[in-house]
Amino acid sequence: MTHPSPAIHAEGLHKRYGTTRALDGVCLTVPPGTVLGLLGPNGAGKTTVVRTLATLLRPDSGHALVAGYDVVTQADRVRAEIGLTGQYASVDELLTGRENLVMFSRLYGYAPHAAAERAESLLERFDLVEAADRRADGYSGGMRRRLDLAVSLVQEPSVLFLDEPTTGLDPRSRIQVWESVRALVASGTTVLLTTQYLEEADQLADTVTVIDHGRVIAEGTPDALKAQVGGDRLDVLVRDPADLEATAEVLRSAVSAPVGVHREEQRVSVPAEDRMAVLTRAVRALDGSGLRVEDVSVRRPTLDEVFLGLTGTSPADRSGNPRTDDVTTTEEYR
């Protein structure tokens, strides 16, 4: 039985800006019709990976194939196969949604009638029909991102790059964008997604690759990565912060396991390899302790905890990292 060729395959990608290593031997493989979530601290190299695979940057060394074509020697063929939605909307805000889609369709070579039909199809697909004749500068953030996604699909790409597509959106708009991405993947599109939202990767990605300082430091399914930080955990939420240490001592005696105290969250946690046994012993011990407990639960680790364990920084606190992703360059293919 033969396996389909990867939609994206990169080996040993290096990219340097002066003394800064933006990419330091990055390797990626993405099967067709799947979503790869690319995670990393701010400045880890995520956007540089996307720009390289989308032929906007030339790697210093290494090679990559996208849709079977080399990103350096066959850049034109790659561009014919891909769509790209960057961190900032690429649409013309002075045009209506329909006019934007017609304009981009014409730029991609559609005849006038075919461009109008393509625009109408995409407006329906992304639930923008009612707003089709309103200027894009009057769209909400979520509508604008959906229009941006629609523009990136004008030429029906087999591979779509989404570089932090929901940054700055409210929760409802983010969910709408997620639904659009799921529909694309269901239709066979391959997606490489960079995101600063761990929940987003958990919701959308078949596999996750974590990079830091331009290097791949972990990869696997979201569940496999969560298992790396110790499996299930039992959490006890206390009403009074003064009870944290006493709660920790009760749990330490009851389950004979390392205990973590999280003061800001008023939470105590312990590993729960045997979920039911640990839960039973903990509840019995707490019930007889007289401590005021708000909640007891057993859960899987979050991707936030994986992220912290792998990179030493949380997604919400990245200000101390060098911003290699933001290096300005004029090196683009013509």
SELO-621882 format. One line per field, with one value per residue (C-alpha): chain; residue in one letter; x, y, z; residue number from 1. Coordinates in Angstrom, 1 decimal. Example, Ala and Ser with C-alpha at 12.3 -4.5 7.8 and 13.67 -1.06 7.14 Angstrom:
! residues 2
chain (A; A)
res (a; s)
c1 (12.3; 13.7)
c2 (-4.5; -1.1)
c3 (7.8; 7.1)
n (1; 2)
//
This chain:
! residues 334
chain (A; A; A; A; A; A; A; A; A; A; A; A; A; A; A; A; A; A; A; A; A; A; A; A; A; A; A; A; A; A; A; A; A; A; A; A; A; A; A; A; A; A; A; A; A; A; A; A; A; A; A; A; A; A; A; A; A; A; A; A; A; A; A; A; A; A; A; A; A; A; A; A; A; A; A; A; A; A; A; A; A; A; A; A; A; A; A; A; A; A; A; A; A; A; A; A; A; A; A; A; A; A; A; A; A; A; A; A; A; A; A; A; A; A; A; A; A; A; A; A; A; A; A; A; A; A; A; A; A; A; A; A; A; A; A; A; A; A; A; A; A; A; A; A; A; A; A; A; A; A; A; A; A; A; A; A; A; A; A; A; A; A; A; A; A; A; A; A; A; A; A; A; A; A; A; A; A; A; A; A; A; A; A; A; A; A; A; A; A; A; A; A; A; A; A; A; A; A; A; A; A; A; A; A; A; A; A; A; A; A; A; A; A; A; A; A; A; A; A; A; A; A; A; A; A; A; A; A; A; A; A; A; A; A; A; A; A; A; A; A; A; A; A; A; A; A; A; A; A; A; A; A; A; A; A; A; A; A; A; A; A; A; A; A; A; A; A; A; A; A; A; A; A; A; A; A; A; A; A; A; A; A; A; A; A; A; A; A; A; A; A; A; A; A; A; A; A; A; A; A; A; A; A; A; A; A; A; A; A; A; A; A; A; A; A; A; A; A; A; A; A; A; A; A; A; A; A; A; A; A; A; A; A; A)
res (m; t; h; p; s; p; a; i; h; a; e; g; l; h; k; r; y; g; t; t; r; a; l; d; g; v; c; l; t; v; p; p; g; t; v; l; g; l; l; g; p; n; g; a; g; k; t; t; v; v; r; t; l; a; t; l; l; r; p; d; s; g; h; a; l; v; a; g; y; d; v; v; t; q; a; d; r; v; r; a; e; i; g; l; t; g; q; y; a; s; v; d; e; l; l; t; g; r; e; n; l; v; m; f; s; r; l; y; g; y; a; p; h; a; a; a; e; r; a; e; s; l; l; e; r; f; d; l; v; e; a; a; d; r; r; a; d; g; y; s; g; g; m; r; r; r; l; d; l; a; v; s; l; v; q; e; p; s; v; l; f; l; d; e; p; t; t; g; l; d; p; r; s; r; i; q; v; w; e; s; v; r; a; l; v; a; s; g; t; t; v; l; l; t; t; q; y; l; e; e; a; d; q; l; a; d; t; v; t; v; i; d; h; g; r; v; i; a; e; g; t; p; d; a; l; k; a; q; v; g; g; d; r; l; d; v; l; v; r; d; p; a; d; l; e; a; t; a; e; v; l; r; s; a; v; s; a; p; v; g; v; h; r; e; e; q; r; v; s; v; p; a; e; d; r; m; a; v; l; t; r; a; v; r; a; l; d; g; s; g; l; r; v; e; d; v; s; v; r; r; p; t; l; d; e; v; f; l; g; l; t; g; t; s; p; a; d; r; s; g; n; p; r; t; d; d; v; t; t; t; e; e; y; r)
c1 (0.0; 1.4; 1.1; 0.3; 3.2; 3.3; 1.6; 4.5; 7.9; 10.8; 14.3; 17.0; 15.7; 18.2; 17.7; 19.9; 19.5; 22.9; 23.8; 20.2; 19.2; 15.6; 15.5; 18.0; 17.4; 13.6; 12.1; 8.3; 6.1; 2.4; 0.2; -2.4; -5.8; -4.6; -3.9; -0.4; -0.4; 2.9; 3.5; 6.3; 7.1; 7.0; 10.1; 10.5; 10.5; 6.9; 6.3; 9.7; 8.7; 5.5; 7.3; 9.9; 7.3; 5.2; 8.2; 8.4; 11.8; 14.7; 16.2; 20.0; 20.2; 17.9; 15.1; 11.3; 8.6; 5.0; 2.4; 5.4; 7.2; 10.5; 10.0; 13.3; 13.6; 9.9; 8.5; 6.0; 4.5; 4.3; 2.5; -0.1; -0.9; -1.0; -3.1; -1.8; -3.6; -1.2; -1.5; -3.0; -5.9; -4.9; -8.3; -8.9; -11.1; -12.5; -14.0; -17.0; -16.7; -17.9; -15.6; -12.6; -13.4; -14.0; -10.8; -8.7; -10.3; -9.5; -5.9; -5.7; -6.8; -10.6; -12.6; -15.2; -18.2; -16.2; -14.8; -18.3; -19.4; -16.3; -17.0; -20.6; -19.6; -17.0; -19.5; -21.9; -19.2; -18.1; -21.5; -20.9; -23.8; -25.7; -22.6; -21.4; -22.2; -20.9; -17.4; -14.9; -14.0; -17.4; -16.9; -16.4; -13.1; -14.5; -16.1; -12.9; -10.9; -13.5; -13.2; -9.5; -9.8; -12.2; -9.6; -6.9; -9.1; -9.9; -7.6; -8.7; -5.3; -4.4; -2.3; -3.3; -1.0; -2.7; -0.4; -2.2; -5.5; -7.6; -5.3; -7.3; -10.7; -13.4; -14.3; -17.4; -15.4; -12.6; -15.2; -16.6; -13.1; -12.5; -15.6; -14.4; -11.1; -12.7; -14.9; -11.8; -10.0; -13.1; -13.0; -9.4; -7.3; -4.1; -3.5; -0.4; -1.6; 0.5; -1.3; -0.7; -3.9; -3.2; -6.9; -6.9; -4.3; -6.2; -9.4; -8.0; -4.7; -4.2; -0.5; 1.4; 5.0; 6.6; 9.6; 11.8; 14.8; 14.3; 14.4; 11.8; 11.7; 8.6; 6.0; 3.1; -0.7; -2.1; -2.9; 0.6; 2.2; 0.0; 1.1; 4.7; 4.0; 2.8; -0.7; -3.9; -3.9; -6.3; -7.1; -8.5; -9.9; -10.1; -12.3; -9.7; -6.1; -5.1; -6.1; -3.7; -0.8; -3.1; -4.8; -1.5; -0.5; -3.7; -3.3; 0.4; -0.5; -3.5; -2.0; 1.8; 2.6; 4.3; 1.9; 1.8; 0.4; -0.9; -1.6; -3.0; -5.6; -6.2; -5.6; -3.6; -2.8; -1.3; -0.6; -3.5; -2.2; -5.0; -7.8; -10.5; -8.1; -6.6; -9.9; -11.4; -8.5; -8.4; -12.1; -12.1; -9.2; -10.6; -14.0; -12.6; -10.2; -12.7; -11.1; -13.3; -13.0; -14.7; -14.2; -12.4; -11.7; -9.5; -8.3; -5.8; -2.9; -3.6; -1.5; -0.6; 1.1; 2.9; 4.0; 5.4; 7.1; 8.8; 9.7; 10.0; 7.5; 3.8; 1.9; 0.7; 4.2; 6.5; 7.8; 11.3; 12.0; 13.8; 11.5; 13.1; 9.7; 9.5; 12.9; 12.2; 13.7; 13.3; 14.4; 11.4; 11.1; 10.2)
c2 (0.0; 3.4; 6.4; 9.9; 12.3; 14.9; 18.2; 19.9; 18.5; 20.5; 19.4; 21.3; 24.9; 27.5; 31.3; 33.9; 37.6; 38.9; 37.1; 36.0; 32.5; 32.7; 29.1; 26.5; 23.3; 23.1; 19.9; 19.5; 16.9; 17.5; 14.8; 16.0; 17.0; 17.6; 20.6; 21.2; 23.6; 25.5; 26.8; 28.6; 31.7; 35.1; 35.3; 31.5; 31.6; 30.7; 33.5; 32.9; 29.2; 30.4; 33.0; 30.4; 27.8; 30.4; 31.4; 34.9; 34.2; 32.2; 29.8; 30.0; 26.2; 23.1; 22.4; 22.2; 20.9; 22.3; 20.4; 18.5; 21.5; 23.0; 26.4; 27.7; 26.3; 26.0; 29.0; 29.8; 26.3; 26.5; 29.9; 28.4; 25.8; 27.8; 30.4; 32.6; 34.5; 36.6; 38.3; 41.4; 41.5; 41.9; 43.1; 46.6; 48.2; 50.9; 48.1; 46.0; 42.3; 41.4; 43.9; 42.5; 39.0; 40.0; 42.0; 39.2; 36.7; 38.9; 39.2; 35.4; 35.3; 34.7; 36.2; 38.9; 36.5; 33.7; 36.2; 37.3; 33.6; 32.8; 35.8; 34.8; 31.2; 32.4; 34.9; 32.1; 29.7; 32.2; 33.5; 37.0; 37.3; 39.8; 42.0; 41.5; 45.1; 46.8; 48.3; 46.1; 49.0; 48.5; 44.8; 43.4; 41.8; 38.3; 39.2; 40.8; 37.7; 35.5; 37.8; 37.5; 33.7; 33.8; 35.9; 33.3; 30.6; 32.3; 30.0; 26.9; 26.2; 22.7; 24.1; 27.0; 28.9; 30.7; 32.9; 33.7; 34.1; 34.9; 37.3; 40.1; 38.6; 38.1; 34.5; 34.4; 35.5; 33.1; 30.2; 31.3; 31.3; 27.8; 26.6; 27.9; 26.2; 22.9; 23.1; 23.7; 20.7; 18.5; 19.5; 18.3; 21.4; 21.0; 23.8; 25.0; 27.1; 29.3; 30.6; 32.2; 30.5; 27.1; 26.3; 27.0; 24.3; 21.9; 22.5; 22.4; 20.7; 17.0; 17.3; 20.1; 21.1; 23.3; 25.5; 27.7; 29.7; 28.5; 24.8; 22.1; 21.0; 18.7; 17.3; 15.0; 15.0; 17.3; 14.3; 12.9; 16.2; 16.5; 13.0; 14.3; 16.5; 13.7; 12.5; 13.3; 15.6; 16.0; 19.7; 20.9; 24.5; 26.1; 28.9; 30.5; 31.0; 30.4; 26.8; 26.1; 24.7; 22.6; 21.2; 20.4; 18.5; 16.5; 15.5; 14.7; 12.2; 10.8; 10.0; 10.0; 12.1; 15.4; 18.3; 21.6; 24.7; 27.4; 30.5; 32.8; 30.2; 29.1; 25.5; 22.5; 19.7; 16.2; 13.6; 11.2; 8.2; 6.1; 8.5; 6.8; 5.6; 9.1; 10.8; 8.5; 8.8; 12.6; 13.1; 10.9; 12.7; 16.2; 15.3; 14.6; 17.5; 20.4; 22.4; 24.6; 23.1; 24.8; 22.0; 18.7; 17.5; 15.2; 16.6; 16.2; 18.7; 21.7; 22.7; 25.8; 23.5; 21.6; 24.9; 26.1; 22.8; 22.7; 26.4; 27.7; 30.5; 30.8; 32.0; 35.0; 36.1; 36.4; 39.9; 38.7; 36.8; 38.3; 39.1; 37.2; 36.9; 40.6; 41.2; 43.4; 42.2; 43.2; 39.8; 38.5; 36.7; 38.7)
c3 (0.0; -1.0; 1.2; -0.3; -0.5; 2.3; 1.5; 3.2; 3.8; 5.1; 6.1; 7.9; 7.2; 8.3; 8.2; 9.8; 10.2; 11.1; 14.3; 15.0; 14.1; 13.1; 11.9; 13.1; 11.3; 11.2; 9.9; 9.3; 7.6; 7.1; 5.5; 3.1; 4.4; 8.0; 10.2; 11.7; 14.7; 14.9; 18.4; 20.1; 22.2; 20.6; 18.3; 18.1; 14.3; 13.5; 11.0; 9.4; 8.8; 7.1; 4.9; 3.9; 2.9; 1.2; -1.0; 0.6; 2.1; 0.7; 3.3; 3.8; 3.7; 3.8; 1.4; 1.5; -0.8; -0.7; -2.7; -4.2; -5.5; -4.2; -2.6; -4.0; -7.5; -8.2; -6.4; -9.1; -9.0; -5.2; -5.3; -7.7; -5.0; -1.8; 0.0; 2.8; 5.5; 7.5; 10.8; 9.2; 6.8; 3.2; 1.9; 0.6; 3.3; 0.8; -1.3; -0.5; 0.3; -3.1; -4.8; -3.0; -4.1; -7.7; -7.7; -6.4; -8.7; -11.7; -10.5; -10.4; -14.1; -13.9; -16.7; -15.5; -15.4; -13.8; -11.2; -10.3; -9.9; -7.8; -5.5; -5.0; -4.1; -1.5; 0.0; 0.6; 1.9; 4.5; 5.5; 4.1; 1.6; 3.7; 4.1; 0.5; -0.6; 2.5; 2.6; 4.4; 6.8; 8.3; 9.0; 12.4; 13.2; 12.7; 9.4; 8.1; 8.9; 7.2; 4.1; 4.3; 4.4; 1.4; -0.5; 0.2; -1.3; -4.6; -6.5; -4.5; -2.9; -1.9; 1.0; 3.2; 5.6; 8.5; 10.5; 13.8; 12.0; 15.1; 17.0; 18.5; 17.8; 20.4; 21.4; 19.2; 16.1; 16.9; 16.9; 13.6; 12.1; 13.6; 11.9; 8.6; 9.0; 9.9; 6.7; 4.6; 6.0; 5.5; 1.9; 1.6; 2.2; 4.2; 6.8; 8.6; 11.5; 13.7; 16.8; 20.1; 21.5; 22.9; 22.9; 19.1; 18.5; 20.8; 18.8; 15.3; 15.0; 14.2; 15.1; 16.9; 16.4; 19.1; 18.1; 20.3; 19.2; 15.6; 16.6; 16.8; 20.4; 20.4; 18.1; 18.3; 18.7; 21.3; 23.6; 23.2; 24.1; 27.1; 28.2; 28.3; 31.3; 33.5; 32.5; 34.4; 37.4; 40.3; 41.1; 44.4; 44.4; 47.9; 49.0; 51.3; 50.2; 53.9; 53.4; 50.5; 52.6; 54.8; 51.7; 50.2; 53.3; 53.3; 49.7; 50.2; 53.0; 51.1; 47.7; 48.4; 45.3; 44.6; 45.3; 43.4; 45.0; 42.7; 44.8; 42.2; 41.2; 44.8; 43.5; 44.7; 42.2; 42.3; 39.6; 39.1; 37.1; 38.5; 38.2; 40.3; 43.1; 43.6; 43.4; 46.0; 48.5; 48.0; 48.6; 51.7; 53.2; 52.4; 53.7; 57.1; 57.2; 57.8; 55.0; 52.9; 49.4; 46.4; 43.8; 43.2; 39.6; 37.6; 34.2; 31.5; 31.4; 29.2; 26.2; 28.2; 30.8; 28.0; 26.5; 29.8; 30.5; 27.0; 26.5; 30.1; 29.3; 29.2; 26.2; 28.1; 29.1; 26.1; 26.5; 27.5; 24.3; 21.3; 18.4; 15.6; 13.8; 13.5; 11.7; 8.7; 5.4; 1.8; 0.6; -1.3; -4.6; -7.5)
n (1; 2; 3; 4; 5; 6; 7; 8; 9; 10; 11; 12; 13; 14; 15; 16; 17; 18; 19; 20; 21; 22; 23; 24; 25; 26; 27; 28; 29; 30; 31; 32; 33; 34; 35; 36; 37; 38; 39; 40; 41; 42; 43; 44; 45; 46; 47; 48; 49; 50; 51; 52; 53; 54; 55; 56; 57; 58; 59; 60; 61; 62; 63; 64; 65; 66; 67; 68; 69; 70; 71; 72; 73; 74; 75; 76; 77; 78; 79; 80; 81; 82; 83; 84; 85; 86; 87; 88; 89; 90; 91; 92; 93; 94; 95; 96; 97; 98; 99; 100; 101; 102; 103; 104; 105; 106; 107; 108; 109; 110; 111; 112; 113; 114; 115; 116; 117; 118; 119; 120; 121; 122; 123; 124; 125; 126; 127; 128; 129; 130; 131; 132; 133; 134; 135; 136; 137; 138; 139; 140; 141; 142; 143; 144; 145; 146; 147; 148; 149; 150; 151; 152; 153; 154; 155; 156; 157; 158; 159; 160; 161; 162; 163; 164; 165; 166; 167; 168; 169; 170; 171; 172; 173; 174; 175; 176; 177; 178; 179; 180; 181; 182; 183; 184; 185; 186; 187; 188; 189; 190; 191; 192; 193; 194; 195; 196; 197; 198; 199; 200; 201; 202; 203; 204; 205; 206; 207; 208; 209; 210; 211; 212; 213; 214; 215; 216; 217; 218; 219; 220; 221; 222; 223; 224; 225; 226; 227; 228; 229; 230; 231; 232; 233; 234; 235; 236; 237; 238; 239; 240; 241; 242; 243; 244; 245; 246; 247; 248; 249; 250; 251; 252; 253; 254; 255; 256; 257; 258; 259; 260; 261; 262; 263; 264; 265; 266; 267; 268; 269; 270; 271; 272; 273; 274; 275; 276; 277; 278; 279; 280; 281; 282; 283; 284; 285; 286; 287; 288; 289; 290; 291; 292; 293; 294; 295; 296; 297; 298; 299; 300; 301; 302; 303; 304; 305; 306; 307; 308; 309; 310; 311; 312; 313; 314; 315; 316; 317; 318; 319; 320; 321; 322; 323; 324; 325; 326; 327; 328; 329; 330; 331; 332; 333; 334)
//
